[in-house]
Amino acid sequence: MLSFKKKMFSFFALAALPLLANAELFRVRKTVCLEISETAASESKACGINDCISVKFPADSIFMQGVELTIKIPQAVANYRNTIIYSLYSNVSPVPTEKGIDYSGTEVYSGLYPGQLSWSIVVPLVKGNSIKQSPYADKTLIADKTRGFVLLRNQLAMKGVPQSVLDAQFEVSAKAVLADYGALKIASSVNAGDYSVFVDEKPVAPGEDGLILLKPGKRSVSIVSDKFRNEARSVMIEKARISELNLDLQSVAPAVRVSAPEGTKVYIDGAETESNGELDLEAGEHIFKFNIGGYEVVKKVNIQNGKSYTISVNVDASVKEEQ
């Protein structure tokens, strides 16, 4: 008996948790599911009173700053304005599906459908967004973008409405509200830590996704590095698009080549090396010594970054004809 009481206590304690978190339990007649992306709007679907609308979107979207629902209001509802209320919920559980009817969630905003045939509801998904409320669109409070969906619920606001209102069907569609900026992505085989990026002469740092968010327009991009040759490019940034800049950065290490007759012994800073070919040398002063048979040639060379050098050794013989 004690075990049964403990089980019952645990059951009621778990059931009460959503309410303790200021959530409410509610049931809908059906769930209408829409799906959008940054580039594609949803199809239109019918939705009635006591239904809810779930709009699913990519939680990792880059440029999506909000979701806009366009709702065509039936004539019967427009004639009885302020009879239907819509509510936006956060912390919704479980994740809405077409088979779902029972949910818990916290109401964060509600409004009344106006006496007109079309209405837009804009849900901002990020802070610092540029979405503005207008006479034709209602800007709700910010939802949680990381969950990948928003949920809107329809309910009667008053009793005594005619059957035509109760049977009315709304036509609902959704699309992404895109931010008014684009992104620059720099593609290079070189480690990003080996160079700095300047856009319009101002230093910028890529985000964790490697993107630099910028206002649309023509941008001057400079790549500055101690290890590689500096690059300057012009890039056109488009709204809500990623512009990619491919870079083949050239090393500033000096290019040194030795050309000597076969059999020559070559010493650089006292160490013997190959007599011909490319050499890997750091910038600075180096002493080259060449032994050719019994002859020795010594040359001091100041090597600088970003320059190419060819050091040639020639042994020549002069012939003088005597009478």
C-alpha positions as a printed NumPy array, in Angstrom:
array([[  0.   ,   0.   ,   0.   ],
       [  2.877,   2.338,   0.857],
       [  4.493,   1.638,  -2.48 ],
       [  1.219,   2.489,  -4.251],
       [  0.985,   5.818,  -2.391],
       [  4.544,   6.661,  -3.357],
       [  3.786,   5.916,  -6.985],
       [  0.644,   8.055,  -6.911],
       [  2.563,  10.899,  -5.247],
       [  5.264,  10.743,  -7.942],
       [  2.629,  10.736, -10.696],
       [  0.867,  13.846,  -9.376],
       [  4.169,  15.597,  -8.687],
       [  5.316,  15.094, -12.279],
       [  1.935,  16.183, -13.617],
       [  2.168,  19.405, -11.636],
       [  5.638,  20.372, -12.883],
       [  4.484,  22.243, -16.051],
       [  2.013,  24.269, -13.996],
       [  4.694,  25.213, -11.506],
       [  6.69 ,  26.601, -14.434],
       [  3.777,  28.936, -15.353],
       [  2.772,  26.617, -18.179],
       [ -0.766,  25.611, -19.034],
       [ -2.17 ,  22.373, -20.344],
       [ -4.439,  22.715, -23.352],
       [ -6.113,  20.556, -25.974],
       [ -6.778,  21.527, -29.593],
       [ -9.077,  20.026, -32.198],
       [ -6.156,  19.44 , -34.574],
       [ -2.631,  20.642, -35.315],
       [ -1.926,  22.207, -38.705],
       [  1.783,  21.807, -39.569],
       [  3.603,  24.144, -41.953],
       [  7.272,  23.999, -42.913],
       [  9.477,  26.756, -44.296],
       [ 13.11 ,  27.42 , -45.144],
       [ 15.107,  30.572, -45.828],
       [ 14.369,  30.211, -49.532],
       [ 10.953,  28.537, -49.644],
       [  7.574,  29.502, -48.183],
       [  5.044,  26.968, -46.94 ],
       [  2.031,  25.719, -48.785],
       [ -1.374,  27.055, -47.724],
       [ -3.445,  24.933, -45.341],
       [ -6.896,  25.233, -43.769],
       [ -7.207,  25.894, -40.072],
       [-10.323,  26.303, -37.929],
       [-11.284,  27.613, -34.514],
       [ -9.802,  25.586, -31.641],
       [ -6.951,  24.446, -33.903],
       [ -3.277,  25.311, -33.558],
       [ -0.713,  26.171, -36.239],
       [  2.86 ,  24.917, -36.002],
       [  5.497,  26.45 , -38.277],
       [  8.695,  24.425, -38.509],
       [ 11.932,  25.997, -39.754],
       [ 15.669,  25.173, -39.718],
       [ 16.922,  25.953, -36.22 ],
       [ 20.432,  26.633, -37.597],
       [ 19.297,  29.116, -40.246],
       [ 21.706,  31.999, -40.777],
       [ 19.585,  34.822, -42.14 ],
       [ 16.122,  34.037, -40.735],
       [ 15.184,  36.667, -38.159],
       [ 11.476,  35.912, -37.995],
       [  8.469,  33.997, -39.289],
       [  5.501,  35.657, -40.975],
       [  2.13 ,  33.93 , -41.03 ],
       [ -0.396,  35.183, -43.572],
       [ -3.966,  34.338, -42.614],
       [ -6.953,  34.771, -44.902],
       [ -9.901,  35.475, -42.624],
       [-13.282,  34.045, -43.639],
       [-16.061,  36.558, -44.304],
       [-18.117,  35.145, -41.455],
       [-15.322,  35.863, -38.952],
       [-14.617,  39.306, -40.441],
       [-18.284,  40.2  , -39.942],
       [-17.976,  39.274, -36.251],
       [-14.712,  41.025, -35.477],
       [-12.933,  40.43 , -32.172],
       [-14.57 ,  37.031, -31.739],
       [-11.469,  34.866, -32.376],
       [ -8.293,  35.176, -30.342],
       [ -4.864,  33.891, -31.4  ],
       [ -2.11 ,  33.112, -28.896],
       [  1.619,  32.502, -29.256],
       [  3.187,  29.917, -26.932],
       [  6.72 ,  29.197, -25.778],
       [  8.148,  26.151, -23.981],
       [  5.704,  23.976, -25.9  ],
       [  5.784,  20.272, -25.169],
       [  5.718,  17.887, -26.905],
       [  7.009,  19.023, -30.311],
       [  3.868,  19.63 , -32.417],
       [  2.829,  17.026, -34.986],
       [ -0.262,  16.56 , -37.12 ],
       [ -1.399,  13.819, -34.729],
       [ -0.906,  15.959, -31.617],
       [ -3.83 ,  17.486, -29.747],
       [ -2.588,  17.753, -26.142],
       [  0.157,  20.242, -25.281],
       [  1.632,  22.243, -22.458],
       [  3.135,  25.671, -22.934],
       [  3.416,  29.239, -21.726],
       [  1.316,  31.892, -23.429],
       [  3.559,  34.853, -24.265],
       [  1.262,  36.893, -26.511],
       [ -2.351,  37.056, -27.653],
       [ -4.378,  39.208, -30.024],
       [ -7.749,  39.394, -31.769],
       [ -8.317,  38.839, -35.465],
       [ -9.505,  42.17 , -36.914],
       [-12.597,  42.755, -39.023],
       [-10.782,  42.327, -42.34 ],
       [-10.147,  39.52 , -44.804],
       [ -6.398,  39.184, -44.392],
       [ -4.011,  39.492, -41.479],
       [ -0.297,  38.895, -40.943],
       [  1.359,  37.801, -37.738],
       [  5.129,  38.302, -37.551],
       [  7.088,  36.356, -34.94 ],
       [ 10.63 ,  37.684, -34.357],
       [ 13.094,  34.888, -33.614],
       [ 16.232,  36.832, -32.694],
       [ 16.997,  39.817, -30.531],
       [ 18.103,  43.001, -32.236],
       [ 15.957,  42.206, -35.279],
       [ 14.917,  44.881, -37.771],
       [ 11.255,  43.811, -37.932],
       [  8.817,  46.674, -37.45 ],
       [  5.154,  46.558, -36.557],
       [  2.81 ,  47.926, -39.198],
       [ -0.944,  48.611, -39.47 ],
       [ -1.232,  45.417, -41.514],
       [  0.942,  43.093, -39.436],
       [  1.112,  42.29 , -35.757],
       [  4.602,  41.872, -34.323],
       [  4.491,  39.38 , -31.491],
       [  7.071,  38.766, -28.804],
       [ 10.325,  36.883, -29.411],
       [ 10.091,  33.094, -29.478],
       [ 12.879,  30.546, -29.   ],
       [ 14.591,  30.037, -32.364],
       [ 16.692,  27.105, -31.209],
       [ 13.597,  24.86 , -30.903],
       [ 12.945,  25.125, -34.646],
       [  9.206,  25.913, -34.536],
       [  6.593,  28.416, -33.399],
       [  3.074,  27.527, -32.249],
       [ -0.048,  29.666, -32.642],
       [ -3.412,  28.663, -31.19 ],
       [ -6.924,  29.827, -32.205],
       [ -9.744,  30.097, -29.665],
       [-13.158,  31.669, -29.28 ],
       [-12.996,  34.99 , -27.436],
       [-16.734,  35.113, -26.694],
       [-19.796,  32.923, -26.674],
       [-22.992,  33.256, -28.656],
       [-21.46 ,  33.44 , -32.12 ],
       [-23.4  ,  31.949, -35.063],
       [-22.636,  28.512, -36.434],
       [-21.103,  30.075, -39.564],
       [-18.297,  31.462, -37.382],
       [-17.79 ,  28.144, -35.587],
       [-17.508,  26.336, -38.931],
       [-15.237,  28.964, -40.535],
       [-11.905,  27.882, -41.996],
       [ -8.843,  30.14 , -42.174],
       [ -6.314,  29.732, -44.991],
       [ -2.82 ,  29.928, -43.481],
       [  0.635,  30.121, -45.067],
       [  4.053,  31.081, -43.714],
       [  7.398,  32.378, -44.928],
       [ 10.742,  33.422, -43.492],
       [ 11.507,  37.03 , -42.626],
       [ 15.113,  37.489, -43.682],
       [ 17.649,  39.824, -42.144],
       [ 18.891,  42.773, -44.182],
       [ 22.495,  41.581, -44.25 ],
       [ 24.587,  39.026, -46.105],
       [ 27.685,  37.03 , -45.239],
       [ 31.254,  36.668, -46.463],
       [ 33.039,  33.329, -46.293],
       [ 36.759,  33.153, -46.949],
       [ 37.933,  29.834, -48.352],
       [ 41.652,  29.116, -48.119],
       [ 43.927,  26.17 , -47.402],
       [ 45.77 ,  28.44 , -44.975],
       [ 44.874,  28.403, -41.283],
       [ 42.598,  31.372, -40.525],
       [ 44.791,  32.227, -37.546],
       [ 47.677,  33.058, -39.902],
       [ 46.017,  36.141, -41.364],
       [ 43.764,  39.053, -40.434],
       [ 40.726,  40.251, -42.383],
       [ 39.832,  43.897, -42.95 ],
       [ 36.566,  44.959, -44.573],
       [ 36.4  ,  48.586, -45.717],
       [ 39.639,  49.122, -43.738],
       [ 38.09 ,  47.893, -40.479],
       [ 39.207,  44.654, -38.774],
       [ 36.587,  41.907, -38.663],
       [ 36.545,  38.432, -37.149],
       [ 34.612,  35.456, -38.569],
       [ 32.082,  33.737, -36.315],
       [ 32.294,  30.108, -35.239],
       [ 30.713,  29.135, -38.565],
       [ 33.454,  31.   , -40.448],
       [ 31.046,  33.686, -41.683],
       [ 31.468,  37.454, -41.553],
       [ 28.066,  39.188, -41.47 ],
       [ 27.973,  42.383, -43.553],
       [ 25.526,  44.918, -44.92 ],
       [ 24.728,  44.416, -48.63 ],
       [ 26.839,  46.278, -51.182],
       [ 30.322,  46.341, -52.652],
       [ 32.954,  45.715, -49.994],
       [ 36.728,  46.133, -50.028],
       [ 38.38 ,  43.099, -48.421],
       [ 42.036,  43.023, -47.388],
       [ 43.959,  39.999, -46.134],
       [ 47.002,  40.924, -44.046],
       [ 49.598,  38.415, -42.855],
       [ 53.202,  38.195, -41.716],
       [ 53.564,  34.788, -43.359],
       [ 51.816,  35.368, -46.666],
       [ 51.576,  38.052, -49.287],
       [ 48.82 ,  40.565, -48.603],
       [ 45.741,  40.397, -50.809],
       [ 43.144,  43.056, -51.676],
       [ 39.823,  42.152, -53.313],
       [ 36.409,  43.671, -54.007],
       [ 33.398,  41.538, -53.07 ],
       [ 29.687,  42.145, -53.701],
       [ 27.613,  41.236, -50.639],
       [ 23.979,  40.333, -51.356],
       [ 21.12 ,  40.307, -48.858],
       [ 20.562,  36.936, -47.188],
       [ 23.231,  35.218, -49.291],
       [ 26.739,  33.905, -48.641],
       [ 29.447,  35.379, -50.871],
       [ 32.54 ,  33.174, -51.011],
       [ 36.053,  34.522, -51.502],
       [ 38.574,  31.881, -52.582],
       [ 42.164,  32.738, -51.743],
       [ 45.415,  31.105, -52.803],
       [ 47.736,  32.901, -50.42 ],
       [ 51.367,  33.031, -51.457],
       [ 54.088,  32.615, -48.875],
       [ 56.418,  35.579, -48.259],
       [ 59.311,  33.212, -47.568],
       [ 62.232,  34.027, -49.909],
       [ 62.774,  31.795, -52.931],
       [ 66.456,  30.897, -53.31 ],
       [ 67.93 ,  28.78 , -56.099],
       [ 71.55 ,  27.708, -56.592],
       [ 73.003,  26.976, -60.001],
       [ 76.533,  25.539, -60.022],
       [ 78.606,  23.229, -62.251],
       [ 78.391,  19.512, -61.563],
       [ 80.723,  18.407, -58.815],
       [ 80.625,  21.709, -56.964],
       [ 80.42 ,  21.505, -53.192],
       [ 78.066,  24.093, -51.763],
       [ 78.121,  25.296, -48.162],
       [ 75.581,  27.673, -46.615],
       [ 76.49 ,  29.12 , -43.253],
       [ 79.074,  26.335, -42.927],
       [ 76.687,  23.452, -43.652],
       [ 77.011,  21.48 , -46.905],
       [ 73.87 ,  21.4  , -49.042],
       [ 72.694,  20.361, -52.505],
       [ 74.635,  21.94 , -55.325],
       [ 71.554,  22.737, -57.407],
       [ 67.867,  23.397, -56.79 ],
       [ 65.531,  25.332, -54.514],
       [ 66.639,  26.101, -50.97 ],
       [ 64.513,  26.641, -47.885],
       [ 66.091,  29.646, -46.185],
       [ 64.849,  32.196, -43.697],
       [ 65.251,  35.887, -44.3  ],
       [ 68.561,  37.35 , -43.147],
       [ 72.245,  37.324, -43.985],
       [ 73.713,  34.052, -45.268],
       [ 77.236,  33.066, -46.385],
       [ 77.523,  30.875, -49.477],
       [ 80.788,  29.006, -50.141],
       [ 81.466,  27.07 , -53.331],
       [ 84.351,  24.604, -53.803],
       [ 85.073,  23.806, -57.434],
       [ 88.121,  21.618, -57.767],
       [ 90.872,  23.643, -56.108],
       [ 88.988,  26.907, -56.32 ],
       [ 86.83 ,  28.46 , -53.601],
       [ 84.244,  31.193, -54.044],
       [ 82.593,  32.909, -51.037],
       [ 79.552,  35.165, -51.352],
       [ 77.61 ,  36.958, -48.609],
       [ 73.904,  37.436, -49.482],
       [ 71.209,  39.34 , -47.537],
       [ 67.979,  37.396, -48.147],
       [ 64.666,  39.268, -47.786],
       [ 61.107,  38.012, -47.495],
       [ 58.965,  38.218, -50.601],
       [ 61.925,  38.153, -53.014],
       [ 63.451,  35.537, -55.304],
       [ 67.186,  34.878, -55.697],
       [ 69.243,  32.802, -58.117],
       [ 72.88 ,  32.318, -57.138],
       [ 74.957,  31.114, -60.071],
       [ 78.57 ,  29.989, -60.099],
       [ 80.346,  29.881, -63.448],
       [ 83.852,  28.621, -64.148],
       [ 85.216,  29.947, -67.397],
       [ 88.496,  29.464, -69.242],
       [ 90.077,  32.136, -71.406],
       [ 92.205,  31.254, -74.462],
       [ 94.826,  33.578, -75.789],
       [ 96.342,  32.863, -79.132],
       [ 99.958,  33.953, -79.467],
       [101.84 ,  34.617, -82.677]])
